[in-house]
Amino acid sequence: MNKVLAGSLETGRISHAYLFVVRDTGFASGDHSATAEASGALAFAARLNCESPEGDAACGKCLSCKLIQEGNHPDVRVISPDGLSIKINQIRGISHDMSFKPRYEKGFRVTILENAEKMTQEAQNSFLKILEEPPKNVVFILVAGNPQGLLPTVRSRCQLIRVNLTESQKCRDFSAIINKLRKIRLCSSHEVLDEAEAIEKLLNQEGQGKARDELEKALVAAAGWFRDVLVYKVTGDTNLVSYDLKESRSDIIGELSDDGKLYEARDLIEIIECIEKYRKWVRQNANIRLIVEALLFDLRRRACSEK
């Protein structure tokens, strides 16, 4: 467990809000509890409510631990984006839940917000009001890959926890697929179909039946790339991009800059929204090959219209 969290448990000084920042370009998933689990947020929630903790870890055997494992714990809630964002109605639901005391003695009501940076502006303002007067024995855990998407006032009220994923937790490198999306503007209609076939083969490398999950993760990573392009284009600040520049290729900034020169800011926003639209199709169980082909043709059309 993170040293800061372990220290909080040892001293009993539990913060009312934590911001788990995961520095990994592919960190995201379509699974409801994937980011909560991979980041360690769910493990921390389990430890806070464990009936027989073993040091800084939950026992994994008590009723509380088993309920969390099953996703049925009455005091542990995971909030994921509804479509493309976390909406104000979801935050209002949190506010209602927080008015109740924990159901178990010495326990905590824990709310985990996955992809917290995807809260709408309205939702963040509503959540900020909760953070300003947090209820007793309530803990919020915001999990984010790009914390700059959160309001500074929200970030300042959370204790920062930097999360380094283990090799087994790290998401697959989708740079090959991202590069195909970046270069699709240069392809002919026939080449677009070839690229769609190539992407489908890359998605199937993880094994039969995993292509759909891999496609969603790849689209999340691709949207993250274009968000970084937009952020770097507008601000020129490398500290605001989600890539870990110390571990990534040395030419990454040059690529962000080059891609930024190809588009206006509004065009990059449309590209991100386009990718998110097709990610929604993945969740609706649409045909994978058709999704990839439609996405590539859509991106190519948008790029060509800018010439």
N, C-alpha and C positions, 0 to 999 in steps of 0.2 A: 504494500500500500504506500501511497505517496507520504513522504516524511511529514509534510504539513498536516495532512489528515490524521496521521498516526499521533502527532503531537496534540492535536485537538482532542482526540479520544482519550489520551493519557491524562490531560489536564482537566477534561470535562468542559472545556470552553468551545462549545459547538457554535459555529457561526450560523446566522439565520439564512445566509445565501452564499453559495459557492458558484464560481464560474470555471468549469472544466474546459480548458483550451487544448484542443488536440491538433498538434502541428503535423498533419499528414494530408497530402494533396488528394488522396482518394477516400478520405474518411467520410463515409455516408452509406446509408443503406435504405432499402425500402422496407425492411423488417421493422415492426413496431418498436421493438425494444433493442434493436441491434446497437445503436450508438450509446444507449444507456448502459448496455452490458459491456461493450468493447472499451468504453472510456473508464470503466470502474465505478461509475455513478451508482449502478444498481448494487454493487458489492458494498459500497459505503452505506447505502440505505439499509441493506441487510444487517450490517454491523451495528448501526444505530438502533435497530429494533430487535436484535438478537437476544434471546433469553439466557443463553449460556455462551457468551463470547469467549474466544480463545485469543487473548492478546488483542491485536488490532484487526482480527478477522472474525467473521461470523462463524458459528459452529456448523451451519448447514444442515442441522438435524432437528432443531426445535420447530415448533408449530409455526412461529413467525417466519423462519427461514424457508420452510417448505411452502408457505403461502406465497412468499415472494418468488420462489422458483416457479410456482404455478401461475404467477401473474394475478393472484387473487387476494393479495394483502390489502385489507381495508384502509391502511394508513400510508400506502406507497402507491403513488400514481405516476404514470408516464404519459406525458403529453407530446404528441408528434404533430408535424404540420398537417393541416387539413387541406389536401391538395398542394398548392405551392407555398402556403404560409400558415403561420399560427395566428388565428383570428381573435378578435376581441371577445367574442362569445366564449371561446375556450378559456380565456383569462378570467372572465367573469365567473365561469364555473369553478375555477381554482379559488377565487375569492370566497365563494359560497362554502366550498369544502373546508377552507381554513378556519371557518367560524366554529368548527367542532373540535373538541379535544381528542387527542389520540385515544384509540380504543383500548390500548394496552398500557398498563402502568409503567412509567419510566420510558415510554416509547416516544417516537417523533412522527409527526405527519410529514412525509417527504414527498415533494413534487419534483419530478425530473422533466425538464423541458429539452427534448431532443431538437437539434438544429435550431437552437434558441435565436440565432441571428435572423431566422426567417419570420420572427414576429413582425406583424405590420406595425407601422408607426403608432396607430391607434391602440394596438394591443400592448406595445411597449409602454406607452403613457399610462395605460390602465394598470399594468404590472408594477410600474414605478410607485404607484400609490400604495400597493400592497407592501412593497419593500420599505417604504418610509415609516410604516407602523406595523412591523411584522408581528403576528400572533406568537404567543409563547409555545415552545416545544414544536415549532414548525421549521422545516428546513427546505430551502429551494436549491436545486442543483440545475444550473444552466449548462448544457453541453453544446459547444460551438467549435466549428472548424475555422471560422472567420469572425473573431470577436468584434471586429470593426463594424460589423453590421448591427451591433447593439448600440443604443444611445450611451454616450459617456456617463450620464447620470445613473444608468442601470449598471454599467460596469463598475462604477465607483462604489456601489453598495454591495458588491459581491467580493468574497475572498478569492483571489486568483489561484487556480491550481493548474499547473502545466502538466499535461499528460503525454508521456512518451510510450507509444504502443510497442509491445514486444513484436518480434518477427511474426509470430503466429497470429497476432491481432491485426497487423498491418494489412491494408487493403491492397489488392493487386495493382500493379503499375499499368495504367491505361494510356500511357503516353502515345503508343502506336495508334490507338483509335482516335485520340485527341488530334494527333497530327493529320490524320485523314480528314477530319472535320475542318481543320484549319485550311487545308489545301484544296478542299472540294470546289472552290470557286474557279480553279484552273482546269477542271475536268469537263470533258464533253459529256453529252447525255449517255453515250455508250459506256464511257469510263466510270460514270456514277454507278451504274449497275455492277460493274466489276468491283468497285470499291465496297459496295454493299455486301457482295459475296465474300470479299476478303475480311470485312468486319465480322460477319457471321461466323467465319471460321475461327477468328480470334476469340470470339465469345464462347465457342464450344470447346476451347482448350482445357477448361476447368472440369470438363466431364459432362456426361449426358444429364440433361434436366436442369443444369445450372445456368444456361444461357440467358434466361430471362432475368435472373438476379444480377448476373454480370452486366447485362445491358443497362439496367437501371443504375448500377454503380458507375458504369462508364459515362452515362449521361450526366450524373451528378458531378463527376470529375471534370467533364467537358464544360459544364456550366460554370464550375469553379474557375477553370482556366480563363474563360471569357470575362468573368467578373474581375479577375486579377488584371486582365488587359485593360478593362474599363477603369479600375481603381488607379493603376499606374499611369494611364493616359491623363486622367483628371488631376491626380495629385503629384505624380513623379516620386512618391515616397515608397521605397522598397519595404519599409516596416509594416505597411498596410496590406501587402499581398499575402495570400495564405500559404504559398509555397515556402518551405523551409530552405532558404537560399544557401545556408551553410552546407546542406546535404545534397542539394540539387545540382544539376549541371551548371558550370560557370557561365554559360551563354544564355541562361534563362532570361535575364533582364533584357538582353538584346532582342530575344524573340517576343517578349511582351511589348517592347517598344515598336518593333516592326509590325506586329499585328495591330497595334493601336493606330498606326499611321494609315492603315487601310480603311478605317471606319470612323464615322462620327460617334460621339458618345451615345446618341439616341439609337444609332444602328446596333451598337453593342448590346444595349438594353433589349432591343427586339430579338437579337440572336439568343440571348439568355432566356427570354420568355418563350422563344420557339423551342429550344431544347427542353425546357421544363414542360411544355405542352406534350411533347412526344414521350417524356418520362411518365406522364399521367396515362398515356395510352398503354404503356408497359404494364401498369398496375391494373388496367382494365382487360388484360389478357388478350390484347390484339396480337396478330401474327408478327413475330419478331422480324422476319425478313422484310415484310411490308413496312413496318415501323422504320427500320433503318433506311430503306429506299426513299420513303416519303420525307424523312428528316434530311437526307443528303440533297434531294432535289429542292427542298424548301430553302436550305442554307445556300445552295448554289444560286437559286433565283434571287434571294435577298442580296447576295454579294454582287451578282451581275447587274442588278438594278441600280447599284451605287456607282457604276462605271460611267 
